[in-house]
Amino acid sequence: MDLRNIIPHVRPADGADAGPLERAFAALREQMDLPDTYPANALAEAKEAVSKLELPDRDETAVPFFTIDPVGSMDLDQAMFLERVDGGYRVRYAIADVPAYVAPGGALDAETRRRGQTIYLPDMRVPLHPKVLSEDAASLLAGQVRPAFIWDIQLSAAGEATSSEIYRARVKSVARLDYETVQQQIDDGSADESLQLLQEIGQLRIGLEAKRGGANLPMPEQVVSKAEDGTYHLAFRPQLPAEEWNAQISLLTGMAAAEMMLQAKVGILRTMPAPQQRSIDRFRRQARALGVQWPADQHYGDFIRGLDRSDPKHLALIHDATSLFRGAGYTPFDGAVPQETIQSAVAAPYAHVTAPLRRLVDRFGLVVCEAVSQGHEVPGWVREALPTLPDIMRSTDQKAAQVDHACTDTVEAAILAHRVGETFAAYVVDKDDKHLTVQLVDLAVTGKATGDAAEGDQVQVELLEADIATHTVKFELA
């Protein structure tokens, strides 16, 4: 899964001044040691790489690739072109050629290994690569000739992948689209054939995912607004269908990459165990707390897929379903197929290869796959790096998760700050030796409470504290 589809983004609506929220986010960046500048030597190396770039000999600038990203995005990793061929489909997916700019063993390589990934905060992001690359020279911006890895994947009429290849070429995107525009064009019938095929292929792939037992998480965006009286309010923006169709192209590519690596017995997979029953039971209690029916015999993936994204309570559940997607990691291998190969949410082997501007591991996965596909030796610097990548990615994943949780807690503190002393209906969704975890019935808020109750109990809780600066929310049983 693409990380931007997993991490909830919290932002002031309509450019409103967040005030204490912005101050809290700034303090959090300092606390988490998130840099606000790029080291001079690494930046100089990036600029030199841009000036000396040699484009690939293969020229595919005549292919009308297009990008689909959130409004305002500049770090464009992917561009696509979709066709109907021979009773099936052809997916060409261009991925930014970051290795063309990052010299192994250099200052830029070292800095990207230190950062691991782009970390998103509500008011800004801390990029993996300097902006001269991530938002300019390496980004697949419309009208610009760029080096890229191109995945060429053939699909059957049912949407199943029948063959795949990856090679380097120069490309030129012809359109920079956003999700809202794509959705509107598809809905009103003005979309060209390639965009129409995005919907067609995306829906086929969603159906195949359900048959595999997969559980894609259509992550809603949290939006916090500030009212004239200074209070904050939280809402969820549901993911558009076009976002999920777009994600299916990325998932298709990651599955093709994993298959290629496994056949060659070299690479690095994204693996994740199935959720524990305790986590599923907890999620069921959250569904009950929000009044959402979940048949006892329904698989959690089918339940999530069937949630109504226009219903705020359903959106809150989608947001909290992240508790089921834990334990993910990276499994490198060289010379033998690893014992664990499955990413349980995808319900298939899967590798990260579609976001090299924003995630370190993708750079190495792309080089592995291109070498395998074109019959070349995997470079030594890649093989040497593979065993080191899990620790790097684990560390930066933990930091990203800590930042994300702190930001969510800060936002919840902001929307509750004016309601200290009030009592709320809630359900106990989890407990440990020190605290209860409660899900409020009428607000999309999960918090810690003191007191004694059983998991699944409906309770009343009093809000004791909601501190934006310390991102703290505390309840006790009333």
N, C-alpha and C positions, 0 to 999 in steps of 0.2 A: 504494500500500500504506500501511496505517496504520503509523506509526513504532513503536508499541508491539508490533507483530508482527515487526519487524525487529531491534530492539535487544535483545540478550540481557540479561535481568535476573538479577543475581546477588544472593542474599540469604541471611542466616543462617537455617538451618532451625529451626523451632519456637522462634523468639525467642532462640536461643543468643547469648551474648555473643561478638562477633567479636574483641574484644581488639585485637591488632595490625592486623587488617583494618580495623576502624573507624577507627583512627588513620591508617592509610594513605589511606583514603577522604577523611577530613577534610583531610589535607595536600594531596590531589589537588584538592579544591575550592578551596583557597586558591591553589594553583599555577595553576589554570585560570581564576582570577578569576571564580568562580561566586558570585553574591551570595546571602547568606542572609536578606536582608530586602528589602522593596519600598520604593522612594523615597516619602517622605511626601507629596509633591505629587501623584504619580500615584495613590497609595492614596486620598487625599482626593477626587480627581476620580472614582475608581471608586465610592466611597461616595455621592457626590452624584448620580451617574448612577443608582444603585439607587433613591435616594429620589425621583427625578423621572421614573422610567420610565413611559412610556405604552405600554400593551399594544396590539397590532394589533387592528383592528376585527373581522377575521375570527376566528370562534370555533370551534375544533375540539377543545375539551376533552372532547367526548363520544366521540371516537375513543380506544379503549383502547390507547394506545401503551405500550410497555414497553422498558426498557433492558437490555442485556446487557454486562457489564463484569467485569474481574477482581474478586475478593472485596476489599472495603474501598475500592474506587475511589469518589471523590467528584466528580471532574471528568468529568461525563457529557455528552459531546458529542452523542450520537445516541440516538434512540428510534425504534422501528419498529412498524408494524402491517401484517400480511400477510393477503391475502384471495384466495380463488379466485373469479374472475369470467369469464363469457362464454367458457368453455373455456380460459382462461389464468389469469393472476395479476395482482393489483394490489399494488404495494409502495408504502406511504407511509412515508417516512423523514424524521423530524423532526431538524433540526440546530440546535444552540444558536445563538440570534441574538446573537452577540457584537457586531456593529456597533451594536446598540441601546444599548450601554453605552459604547462607545469613540468619543469625539468626534474627528473628523479634525483633526490639528494640535495636539491637546492634549498634556498631560504624559503621560497614560496611553498615547496613541498612540505617542509618542516612545519610551517605555520598552519597549513591546512590539516596536517595530522594532529596538531595541537588542538585545533578548533573542532574538527570532526564533522560538523554540520552547521547549517544556518539555524540560529535559534530565534524563534519568533516571540515577540512580546506584543502587548496590545497597542503600543504607541510607536514601535519601531522594530527592526530586526538587526541581529548581529550576524553579518554574512560570513560564510565559509571562505569565499574568495573576495579580493578587493573589487570594488565597483567597476574599475577599468576593465575587468573581465566579466564579472557576473551580470552587470547591467549594460555592457557595451560590447567589447570585442568578441567575447565568446557567446554572448546571448543571441538567440536566433530571432533577431529583430526583423521586422518586415522591410523588404527592399534592400537588405544587406547580404552580400555573399559571405558565407561562413563555412568553416570546416565542420563536418558532422560525421557521426556514425549513423549509418542508415540500416535499420532493420527492415527486411523485405519478407513479409510473412503471408503465406497463402492459406486461405480458409476454405472449408467446404461450404455448401449451401446451408448447413446446420450451424455454422460458426466455429467448427472445430479446426484447430491448426493442423495443416497437412505437411507443411515444410517451412523452414525459416533460414535466412541468411543474414549476415551482417558484414558491412564493408564501409570503408571510408570514402567520402566524396565531398565535393563542394555543393552547397545548396543555397537557395534564396527563397525565404518565405515571402508569399505574396499578400498575406493578410494577417493582421494581429487582431484576433477576435476575443471577446470575453463571454463568459457563460450566459449572461443575461441576453446578449445579442443573439447568440447561437440558439438559445431556447425560443426566443421570439420568432426568429426566422423559420425554425422548424414548425412552430405552432401555427404561424400564419401562412405557411406554404411557400414562402419566398426563398427558402434555403436551396442552394445548388445541390447537385447529386452527391458530392462528396460529404456534405453536411447531413443530407438525408441518410446516407449510409452509416454515419456515426450513430444515429438512432437505431437503425436496423441491426447493425453489428452489435452495438451495445446491448440491445434487448436480447439478442441471441446469446451473448456471453453471460448475461445475468441469469438466463434460464439454465445454461450449462453449469454455472456456479451453484445454483440451487440443487441441481441433480448430484453434484459432487459432495454436497453437504457443507459448502462454504458459507461464510457469514460476513459479507462486506458491510462496513459500518459507514452509513451516509451521515457524516459528522455535521451537525448544525453549527452555525457561527453564533457566538454570543455577542450581543450588541447592547452596550450600556449607554443610556442617555441621561442627561442632567436636566431636571425640570427647573422652572424659574424660581421655585422656592429653595433650590439648592440640593434637593433630594435626588437620588439616583434610582433608575429603574432598569431592570434587566429583561431582555427579550431574546428569543432565538430566531435566527433566520434559517429556514430549512434549506437543505441542499437541493438544487434544481436537478431534474432528471438528466439534463445535459452534462452536469458535473459527474454523475455516476457513469454515463456512457463513456465520457472521456477517461475516467478512471479505469474502465474495463480495457481500453486500449493499452494502458500502462501495465495492467495485470497480465494481459495476454503476452506482452513482450517479456515481462519478468519470468513467466512460466516457460517461454521459449528459451530464454537465457539459461534457466536452471537445467532444462533438458539437455542443452548443448554442453554445459559444464559437466553434467553427470556422465554423458557419453564419453567425454574426453578424460574423465577422472581428475579434473583440476578446476578449481574455482572457489567460490564462496557463496553459500546459500543463506537466505533469510529463513530461519526456522522458528516455529512456535508450537508449544504443546497445546493440546486441547484444554479448554478451561476446566478447572476442578469443579466437582459437583457443589461444593460449598459456595463458590462464586456464582454458579447458576441459581442456587437457592436464594442467595442474597439478592440477585437481580430480580427474581420472582417477587420477593417481598417489596422491592422498590416499585415494581409494576402494580402490585396490590395497593401500595400506598397512594399511587396516583390514579387508582381506579381504572386501570387498563386490564382488560381480560386477556389471559394467557392460558389456553388449553393445556392440560397437564401432559398430553402426549405430543405436543408440538415442539419441534427442534428449535433451539434458541435462534439459529440463523433465519429460519422461516418466520419466527415471531418478529425479529428485528426488521426483516424485509417488508413485513405487512404493516408496520406502524405508519400512522397518518402524519406526514410531515407538516401538515397545516394545523395540527392540534398541538398547542403548547405543552401539554402534559406528555404527549408522545415524543415530542422533540427533547424534552427533559430526559426521558428514558433512553433515547438514542445517545444523548450526551453521557449518561451514566453507564452505558453499556461498555465503556472502555475498561471497566473492571473485569470483563471477560477476556480481554485481549492482552494478557500479561504473560511474561516469561519468554517473550520473543528475543532472539539472539542471532548471531552470525556463526555459521559452521564452515570453516575453511577446510579444504582437502586437496591433496596433491599425490596422485598415484593410486588411490583407492577410494571407492564410494563410501561416504560416511554412513554410520548407522542411522542417524536421524536426518531425514531429508524433507519432511513435510512442514509447511506453514499452515497451521490448522484453520486459520480464517480463510485462506485461499483453497484449502483442502487439496493441495498439490505441492510439489516442489516449486520453489519460487526464489528468484534472486533480484536484488536491487541493481538496476542498470539504467534507469530512466531519468535520474535527477542528479547528474554529476556536478552541476553548479551549486547544489544545495546539500549534497551528502557525499562524504569522502569515499565510501566503499564503492560507489557506482563507477568511479574512475577506473578502478582496478578490474571490476567485473566486465566493463566494456572492452578493455584491452584483452582480457582472457578470451571473451567470446569472438572478437574479431580475428584473433590469431587462430583459434580453433576452426572457425568458419572458413577462413582463407588458406588453411593448411600450413600456417606458420608455427614456429616455436613460440610458446608463451615466454615473453621476456623475463630474464632473470630477476630484474628489479620488482616485477609483479609477484613472482613466486616467493621471493624473499619477504615481501610485504604481507602476503596472505595470512600467515599465522599471527601477525601483530594487529590485524584489523579488528578482531572481535573485542579486544580490550579497549581499543581506542573508541569504537562505536558504543560499547557498553557504558563507558565513562561519560561520553557526551550525551547519550540517550538519557542517562540518569540526571544529568544537569538540565537538559531540556524539560524533562518531566518535573523536576523540582521547580523550575521557573514557571512552568505551566500551572502546576498546582497552587503555587503562591499567588500567581496572577488571578486565578479563579477565586481563591479565598479572599483576595483583596476586593474583587468586584462584589462578591457576596457581602462582605463587610460594608461596602459602600451602599448597597441597596437596603441594608438592614439598619444602618447607623441611626436613623431617626425613629426606630421602632424598639429600642431597648426598653425592657419592662413589659412588653406585650407578650401574650400567650398565643401559641400556634398549635394547630392540630398536626400530628406527625405519626409516622410509623417507625418502629425500630427495625432497621434493616441489617444491623450487624452489632456485635458487642465483643469487647475484650475485657481484660482484668481491670482496666481503668475507666473506660468510657463506653457509652452507647453511641452508635452512629444512627442518626435519625434523618429521615426524608420528610420534609415538610409537605403537607397535602396540597396547599394552595400556592406554593411558590416553588420554583425549580432550584431549591437549595437543599444540600445535604450537609449536615454538620455534626459536631461532637456534643454530647450531653452527659451530664453527671446524673446518677440515680440508678435504680435497679428495675429492670423490666426484661421480658423475654424477647428474643428475636421474633419479629412478626407482630408484636403487640401494637395496638393503636394507643397513642398517649397524647398528653398535652405537655408542651414544653414552653418554658419562659426564657426569653432572650436576655441573657445577663450582660453580654458584651459584644460589640461590633466595632472593632478598631481598624480603620483603614491603614494606618501607618504600620501596624504590626501584622496586618492581614490575619486578624484573629476574630473568630465567631464562636461564642460559647453559649450553650443552652443548659438548663437543668429541668428535670421533670417537675411539672407544676404540682 
